[in-house]
């Protein structure tokens, strides 16, 4: 297995810069794993492929205002922070640019300029990691909501007119630095229609971190250090998933983050309540234990997410589907179209 096995060419014009309105009018490619056949429709028609008793599993993590702009306290050097995960009260792991100028003990002023006595918050570098990653202690993290911005992926260059459009309609638990984008296609009306059809819902939480943006750079993906993400799956959700399997109905994961969590929570063929760090790296050859079908977007080349869906549907099958998606003008990545893999 090589990282180049998960590569494909995508001209920039296929990368969605703005979302479709309304949400459920995005396109939906349906990939049938058993036959390799494809169907094409609109996302609001996803209900045609679901049955009463099936269970949709949603990641209800909410994107935090994780992008912070500041200045190094002893100079006029501008600094950009991307918060990755909270380690303790006022202590966060973050991606810092430019990182080379910020060693242990360096301080960053946030909210105002370096000479402004009304600077809202400062951050001190506690530890230095690789690739611009730093552990920071903030003077008062309560100001993060006031001065932070919701970060968009680096391939989106058009500001969102409504930042809430980068949240799912069911987002509740703050903690992600990127949206669980497969869920962006659902509207309250569509969720209501699905429930009326007898489709069941389970909500879990996995806070999405750095690996969503980071390509795999090593030749053998098994040597890629996967970034840990914090997740929770309640006893009630575990019971519903196990009941769904017992009844012979399908567990349908909405998003790759959801797949990682429910598979990590599956022990001895049943889903167990879970609360902790998830570092499960799913590559081809992985035996899925709970996930029967998945709703997902179209992912970046050489990414861990593309590797995951390749493990689920087969790498050749996924790349053929992606080539057809380009031919038919599908929109790729976070604000793009969706795929149902059954």
Beta strands, then each sheet from edge to edge (+ up, - down):
strand 1: 27-31
strand 2: 38-42
strand 3: 55-59
strand 4: 61-63
strand 5: 67-72
strand 6: 78-88
strand 7: 91-97
strand 8: 107-110
strand 9: 121-128
strand 10: 133-138
strand 11: 173-176
strand 12: 200-206
strand 13: 229-233
strand 14: 251-254
strand 15: 266-267
strand 16: 270-271
strand 17: 274-278
strand 18: 293-297
strand 19: 338-341
sheet 1: 2+ 1- 19- 18+ 14+ 3+ 12+ 13- 17+
sheet 2: 4+ 11+
sheet 3: 5+ 6- 7+ 10- 9+ 8- 5+
sheet 4: 15+ 16-
end
